[in-house]
Amino acid sequence: MNDISIYIHIETPKNILSMEKYLFLPFLNVLFDKVEVKFNKNTNELSFLKRESKINLFLFEKNEIADIYIRTTPEVIILLETESKHNLTIFYWLLSLFKISGIKISHDNIYFSECQEKAKDCKYENIAQELPSCELQLCELQILKSIISRNNEEIKFLELERVNISKAFLSFIMKFVKIEFLVFYNCKIPAYSKFLGQLDFLFPNLKSLKINYALLTTAFFKSLLNLKIESLDLSWCTSHRNACKSLELCDGINTLCELKLDNYCSSYNVIRFLVKSSRLEFLSLKNINFLYIRSAPNFSLLQKKYRFLDISQCVLNSTFMNFYSSNFKVINLSMQGLNWEDLLEMLTLDSLHVSTKALDLSKCGLNSFIIECLKKFQILESIKLSGSLRVEDVSLDEEYPFREHLISIDISDTKFLAADIVFLNQFRFLKELILARCDLKEGFMSIILINSLYSSLEKLDISGNQLGKEDFYLLSQIKNLEYLSITLENSIFRNSPKENNPMCFTKLNTLILTKTVVTYEIFQFINQQYLLTHLHFKDCTFEIDFSSISITSSLKHLNHIVLINSKISVDNIRKFEDLIIYEITVIVQ
């Protein structure tokens, strides 16, 4: 196809430039039959997706749009190539009114960076590890070239995920000389390509680099030395042990502040080279077996002070432990799923007792020795024990020195702690309390809610537990609650005395209903939360038909509705989607 963008008059009249750009956005969605165009005002993303519905809904953005990010898939790019020359000419002209600062292309419009932590740990990673299909190759398609041609030097962000990249496309993105943020997540790059070994020459302004599921060479690591990289993520990557021997004599990346090497499979030389930076504050080493690098001489060049350190599911060796046995300070420490011996040895370090403010022991085994270690921490503000395993008959009902400092605790998915729930009473200044799926029975709110929590709690997750009328009444007395995740039974709202059933949470902005049958009474309860901005339904069943007007008239601040694995009629989904004309984003998963 010829480059039809040449038919666009480059010198746009001044009176056109002075017009509000947002007026043109709705017209993009009516140009194509097979492609749907949407604009997300929160992320400034202009999405081109395969059209699933013939309904055309338009959102008139009223704020000034400085720049936009293009978001699409390889399939849609190919579909656009088949559109009429006339429509594409208009399309290019409309896009030429905007400054394009970034491009996001994913195999299926799903991005690992946007998924929640629990999704990353389960089903998503199984999908993400699959290599993209060879049948659908990301080439230097004319549609992209025409869109971006006048923005080559404006592109600062490029994210590619699970796409099959051709040599032509690599040549195409080499023109983006001002890129600062580059993401290649499980992309298939042409064999023997030297692209990754030339990053310093191609993108001299690069600050943040994320490459996952790739085989990295010595040339790649040496190219990093000539860049001012501040954030680096090489999770799930591998490198040849022999090829990286020369890195032992190399200096580190002095500008590096954040480093992620989760599930990294390589030699000690690579890890040692990357962690040398004196500015390194954020380090994630999830699921690395240090026993494989026990031949390493020492860790003498590593930092001993971190703002964040994640060694979840690691297998530590004596060299690692000996180095960190003294003056080791971490503000935010995550040790999810660490084996009992390594966990106990880490928790006995005196320097951690006086430096750590956030501690994550999710999926760890708890016994009396671990509890005794927890009692030595002095300034903990946040602790996570989600999914903890009971190694022996252990009780958390102890007195902890950090009780006056703690503002967040997560004991979700720990059903065996239900009998010890009274231990929470000592934490008088909690702002965040996560008790999801703890098998708590009716009446539990009277045990955990002490007087001070009625004014301190801001975030509460009690989903998956049994809630009675009295529990709900006590819940409604929390004055500053902004976030609530809950499972509701319709019986709570029936035959309840009016004076014991105040429905409105005066500061609530996020409500998440989980495994709830949505009836008229529950929908009425939702509509009474007049400050809601975010409303989520997860694994819910809708038994009523509702009016979109009833939502917009009551919830004037609402801007996001998310439905996840919920049973809902097509008619009700359409009513939710109609809310886009009120600037409410609706996501159905």
Secondary structure, DSSP 8 states (H G I E B T S, - for coil): ---GGGGS-SS--HHHHTS-GGGGHHHHTTS-SSEEEEEETTTTEEEEEE---S--------S----EEEEE-HHHHHHHHTS-HHHHHHHHHHHTTS-EEEEEEESSS--GGGS-HHHHHTHHHHHHTS---TTSEE---HHHHHHHGGGTTT--EEEEES-EE-HHHHHHHTT-TT--EEEEES-B--TT--GGGGHHHH-TT--EEEEES-EE-HHHHHHHTTS--SEEE-TT-EE-TGGGGGGGGS---TT--EEE-TT-B--HHHHHHHTT-TT--EEE-TT-BGGGGTTS---TTS-SEEEEEE-TT-B--HHHHHHTTSS-EEEEEE-TT--HHHHHHHHT-HHHHTT-SEEE-TT-EE-HHHHHHHTT-SS--EEE-TT-EESSS----S--GGGGT--EEE-TT-GGGGGGGGGGGG-TT-SEEE-TTS---TTTHHHH--TTHHHH--EEE-TTS---HHHHHHHTT-TT--EEEE---GGGGSS--GGG-----TT--EEEEES-EE-HHHHHHHHT-TT--EEEEES-EE-S---HHHHHHH-TT--EEEEES-B--HHHHHHHHGGGGGT-EEEE-
